[in-house]
Every structure is written in C-alpha cells, then in structure tokens.
Amino acid sequence: MRRIISGPAFALLAAFGLGAMAIWVSGGNPITSFGAMFAGAFGSGPTVAETLVKSVPLIITGLAVALGLRAGLFNIGVEGQLLVGGLCAAYVGYAVKLPAVVHLPLCIVCGMIGGAAWGLLPGFLRAKRGVHEVITTIMMNYIAFYLTHYLVTNPLKDATTMAPQTPEALSSAWLPAFGGLHAGILLALICLAGYAFVMGRGVFGYEVKVVGKAPDAARAAGISVTGTLVRAMLISGALAGLAGAVEVLGVHHKFYDQFSPGYGFDSIAVAFLGGGSALGTGLSALLFGALRNGAVGMQLATDTPREIVTIIQAIIIVMAGTKFVKNSSGSGGGADDPL
Amino acid sequence: MIHFDAELLNSTLRLATPLILAALGGVLCERSGVVNIALEGMMLAGAFFGMLGSYWTGNPWVGMLLGAAAGGAFGLVHAFLTQRMKLNHIVSGVALNIFALGLTTYLLRKLFMHAGGSPPVNGLPMWNLPGLGEQNPLTELALAGTLLMTPFLWRTPQGLRLRAVGENPEAALAAGIRVGRVRFAAVIAGGLLGGLSGVYLSLGQLNMFAEGMSGGRGFIALAAVIFGRWTPLGAAGAALFFGFFDALQMRLQGQTVGGVVIPSEFMLMLPYLLTIVALAGFAGKAVAPAALGNDEATASN
C-alpha cells in the first residue's frame, strides 16, 4: 500500500483529481477543461511539435535536478543557471563570427560553462563548508535575475530596439530547425541516454549514488565526498546552462529578459515525478511539456485559467516528494548546517 | 549626492515593513525547528486574500484579517505536511511557494477576468502615533512585534518551550513538552505574520493586488532571518538594512555618485549576496537552531 501511495501513478491521480476539484469548485467544468488541454497539447501536428519543443528544456533541466537529488543535493538554482547559460550562449552567438560547424558547438559549450559556473559556488560551499545548497541556490537565482537584467538592458543590449534583449545570434549559431521542431530534441535525447548510462554503469554515477545515500560509507570506501558533490553540482549546473542555451539557440535566437517561463521551477516537479531515472524524467518532462502547452489552448477554449497547471504541479511535488528527500538534517553528503 | 533625510528614513521604514513582519514570522517558525522557505508563498497569499477581503466588503480591516488568515492557513498546511506527513521541510516550502503563485494567479484570472492585477481596493488608513508620525498600522505592528518578540522568546514559558523544541526536541519531549503541538502553533503564528506582510503589500502600498507581487521579498525576509542569526532583533535589523538599500537604490536611480552611475540591479542583488557571505561565514558555528529540519521527535506524538 505504501509503495502505491508513494508511486508516481498515485501522485498523478491525486494531483489531477485535486486539480479537477479546484476547477469544479471555481465554477468550471473539469472534463471540458482537461479535454481542451489535451487537444491543445496533441490536437494536431503543429501542437504536438510545440509540445515536444516545450518538453526539451524540461527534459534537460529535469535531469539537472534529478542528478543533484541522487547525490543528496537539492539544486533549486536551476532557473538561475539556465539564465546565465542562455546569456552566455546568446553572447557568443552574436559577438563571435565563425563557421557553423564550430560556432554552434562553441555556443552550446559556453552555455554549459556558464551554468556550471553559476552552480560552482553553492556546490563548493556545500562540499567544503557544509552550507546548505538550498538557500545559496535560491539566492543565486535572484542574483542571476538581476545580473542578466542589467546586462541585457545595458552593455549587451540590442541598440536597435527598446526591448531588453541581446542582438540576434548569427544564423551559424542557430540550432537546425525542421517541421516545427529544432535539433535541441536530439540533444535532450543524448542527455537522457548519457544520464541513463552514467547512472547505470558509470563510476561517477556509482559515486553519486553512494554519496547521496550514505556519505559516511562513501568516505570509508575512499570516495571523495567533497569532490563528488562539487562535480555533481557542476554537471547539474552545466545541464541547466545547456537547457538555457538550447532555448536561446533553438527557439528565440537571442536572450531577452525573463525569457524562461520558469523551466527551472517546473524541473523540480519533473524530477520528483520522474523518480530519478532517465526514463521517468523523460516521461514526466513530456507530461509537463504537454500540460504547459495544452493549458494555453485550454485557457482560450474554456474559462479555466492556465495556472491550474501550476497548482497541479505543487500537488505533484508534495505527493512525490516524500519518496525522494529524507527528512532529517544532515542526510546525504553531510551538510552540517541544518537549514 | 545622497541626502540622508527624513524621506529616506520614511521610505526605508515603508520598504522594510513587509520584510520585518515576514522575518519575525520566519524567526518564530525556524526557532521551533521548522525550516520555512515558504515565506514567499505566505506573503503572496496574504497579499491576494487581503485584497480580496477589502474588495468584497470594502473594509480594509476585513481584508487584513483575511490576508493574515490565508498566511496562517499556509502555515497550517506547512506544519501538517512536515510534522504529520513527514515531508521534507524544503520540499513542502517549495511546493507551497509554487502553489501560492498558481492559486493567486488562477483566482485573479477567474475572478477578475484578467491577469496582471486586481481593481483598486480600499487600503489601510494611516495612523498618527506620537514620535513616529503618520505610519501604516502594520509598520507599527512590525516595530512592536520586534520589541516584544525577544522577551516572548527568552522570558516566557511559551517562548522557552518553542526554543527548546527547536534546539533539542528529544529532551523537550522527555520534559513533557508536546513537540508537535508547539511546532504547529509556531508555524501557524509565523504564517499569520507572513500573511500580514503580504497584506502590507496589497493594502498598505499599492491598494491593489498585482500578479506575483511578493517578487522575492519572502526570500529577502528569509535572508534577514539568517543574517540576523535567528534572533528577532537581528532579523528585524537586517530587514531594516535591506529596506534601506532598497530605498537607496530607488533614490539613486539615474543619479551619479562621484560621477559614476550605480546600476540599481547591483543594489537589489545585495541582500542575496550578503546572505551567501554570511552563511559561508557562519559555517561550522552553532548559530542556527540545532534541530532545524529535524522531525525525529515528532514521529511518536
């Protein structure tokens, strides 16, 4: 029974049930609302493509959060890392002239470096000084909001427009597009496969799991806990930065202020529901991509506001969250500052 | 040039009021051993339901009560999830913050057919107190709360119990203190204060509700709790300090200091930066309540 209650299917059922109740209590019709949502997500070729495009950053950021959780790190800073990564990619995209074979990979790598750099300080403080990463990553998010806002309204601003955005990236830095999709989906699939391989067979994945489950045992077995924590945080940040770069290079072709509709926060629910596995994360990212995309159509077709998805998301986090994070201070990696 | 005048002082007080209220709520909650990163959501809920109460009745005091109650309800849910359901405190806080954003924007669209903001509503009247001049009653409450909370926590049996539960719940349990009950009370009281801080935003400053209007202030309040080392005076002092920088960045917008324009973004970053520095400095020292985030003692009662 306990297994069922803490499983993802029950979490989904409870969240949609409560969401339907919320729609009904507020005077709407849950059946037509969810029907319109489904049509908005899968109703036609283009809407399916849009659902996939919306899922791409959620897959990558979902993996970022999942990797952290496996190591006993709760990276709430994905949003900030995504913004910094996106801005780095956009900058290299417009400021550097190179042939596409080199330019696009360079932009992607710069995005990943930017995201990793934003995760470095919280990772370092957690590993070396025991400062809980939750507070520092929240603070780093706000620093990233203000920093990117400053940069795109001042030194990196596109002078030809009033909008707070960078100049458009050169087309050599764009991710190839095809039929409403872009090549970011391939990158997301590579990330999923890489995550599955590293977590299933890789030495690093093994170290991450041991450090996350039993840091004292890891230490006794000669695994460097601090090294593993810093590396996990760097890779988590790099994935978040990659998601930002993919959004910038695949969808917008520039960085504009507040371009992320909160992928970094959606990713927490994606990772929780996904249960830490590659397959689970991929599926739950698809679900949230469909919800986010379908909600737009639902809001147009019915009088149910699209924020019902946000409410459902919060419930999923509560329902699926018990399984993931243990409830005593100092669990996982030995943070000695019990925030 | 910066002029330190009565107006700067006044706007510091105005901007610090919601931070002080929420930070005091955070101190109560975290002193009892419950991590509260849900202040942001409590604030947003308080702001929305404060507006709604005033919109429905035309009476801002009803709005204030409804907003406080909404914050308290969030506190109740946080206490229930963490103490009864044994959910990780941070996970519960994250979920409540997301829930508050979803709920308030959902209701805003549903009730007023439009995202962005509510219609204007009646705000709280100003009170004239000797020595303080015209102030919002919530500012006065924040200042009074700051002064009263220290004696409450250190000089009353209830305060002692609250801190005991946050420092060593097992010992508190052995001494006959009902750990779960104390934590429920502390978290709900913290939620009420968080709700009131939101009421100040919607009924004290703008006289309307705007989508996502807490805008990170709940996290600045959390920063003030940490920066103030989990003491009421320290947290309120840090909140005033952060409020002062907010007032200063508004004053300095577009102005030069010694020939240089200081971008307001960098001043807005300051609370967050300072908190990271403070946390790095605290590392290894016992400043936080010792049993913060620890629920082992409430497993049995």
Boltz contact constraints between the chains, C-beta under 6 A:
constraints:
  - contact:
      token1: [A, 26]
      token2: [B, 110]
      max_distance: 6.0
  - contact:
      token1: [A, 125]
      token2: [B, 280]
      max_distance: 6.0
  - contact:
      token1: [A, 129]
      token2: [B, 283]
      max_distance: 6.0
  - contact:
      token1: [A, 130]
      token2: [B, 283]
      max_distance: 6.0
  - contact:
      token1: [A, 131]
      token2: [B, 279]
      max_distance: 6.0
  - contact:
      token1: [A, 131]
      token2: [B, 280]
      max_distance: 6.0
  - contact:
      token1: [A, 131]
      token2: [B, 283]
      max_distance: 6.0
  - contact:
      token1: [A, 134]
      token2: [B, 90]
      max_distance: 6.0
  - contact:
      token1: [A, 136]
      token2: [B, 276]
      max_distance: 6.0
  - contact:
      token1: [A, 138]
      token2: [B, 219]
      max_distance: 6.0
  - contact:
      token1: [A, 139]
      token2: [B, 272]
      max_distance: 6.0
  - contact:
      token1: [A, 139]
      token2: [B, 275]
      max_distance: 6.0
  - contact:
      token1: [A, 139]
      token2: [B, 276]
      max_distance: 6.0
  - contact:
      token1: [A, 142]
      token2: [B, 216]
      max_distance: 6.0
  - contact:
      token1: [A, 142]
      token2: [B, 272]
      max_distance: 6.0
  - contact:
      token1: [A, 143]
      token2: [B, 269]
      max_distance: 6.0
  - contact:
      token1: [A, 143]
      token2: [B, 272]
      max_distance: 6.0
  - contact:
      token1: [A, 146]
      token2: [B, 265]
      max_distance: 6.0
  - contact:
      token1: [A, 146]
      token2: [B, 268]
      max_distance: 6.0
  - contact:
      token1: [A, 146]
      token2: [B, 269]
      max_distance: 6.0
  - contact:
      token1: [A, 149]
      token2: [B, 265]
      max_distance: 6.0
  - contact:
      token1: [A, 150]
      token2: [B, 263]
      max_distance: 6.0
  - contact:
      token1: [A, 150]
      token2: [B, 265]
      max_distance: 6.0
  - contact:
      token1: [A, 305]
      token2: [B, 106]
      max_distance: 6.0
  - contact:
      token1: [A, 305]
      token2: [B, 109]
      max_distance: 6.0
  - contact:
      token1: [A, 305]
      token2: [B, 110]
      max_distance: 6.0
  - contact:
      token1: [A, 307]
      token2: [B, 102]
      max_distance: 6.0
  - contact:
      token1: [A, 307]
      token2: [B, 105]
      max_distance: 6.0
  - contact:
      token1: [A, 307]
      token2: [B, 106]
      max_distance: 6.0
  - contact:
      token1: [A, 310]
      token2: [B, 101]
      max_distance: 6.0
  - contact:
      token1: [A, 310]
      token2: [B, 102]
      max_distance: 6.0
  - contact:
      token1: [A, 311]
      token2: [B, 102]
      max_distance: 6.0
  - contact:
      token1: [A, 313]
      token2: [B, 98]
      max_distance: 6.0
  - contact:
      token1: [A, 314]
      token2: [B, 95]
      max_distance: 6.0
  - contact:
      token1: [A, 314]
      token2: [B, 98]
      max_distance: 6.0
  - contact:
      token1: [A, 314]
      token2: [B, 99]
      max_distance: 6.0
  - contact:
      token1: [A, 317]
      token2: [B, 95]
      max_distance: 6.0
  - contact:
      token1: [A, 318]
      token2: [B, 95]
      max_distance: 6.0
  - contact:
      token1: [A, 321]
      token2: [B, 87]
      max_distance: 6.0
  - contact:
      token1: [A, 321]
      token2: [B, 91]
      max_distance: 6.0
  - contact:
      token1: [A, 322]
      token2: [B, 87]
      max_distance: 6.0
  - contact:
      token1: [A, 325]
      token2: [B, 88]
      max_distance: 6.0
  - contact:
      token1: [A, 325]
      token2: [B, 91]
      max_distance: 6.0
  - contact:
      token1: [A, 327]
      token2: [B, 86]
      max_distance: 6.0
  - contact:
      token1: [A, 327]
      token2: [B, 88]
      max_distance: 6.0
  - contact:
      token1: [A, 327]
      token2: [B, 295]
      max_distance: 6.0
  - contact:
      token1: [A, 328]
      token2: [B, 294]
      max_distance: 6.0
  - contact:
      token1: [A, 329]
      token2: [B, 293]
      max_distance: 6.0
  - contact:
      token1: [A, 329]
      token2: [B, 294]
      max_distance: 6.0
  - contact:
      token1: [A, 338]
      token2: [B, 292]
      max_distance: 6.0
  - contact:
      token1: [A, 338]
      token2: [B, 293]
      max_distance: 6.0
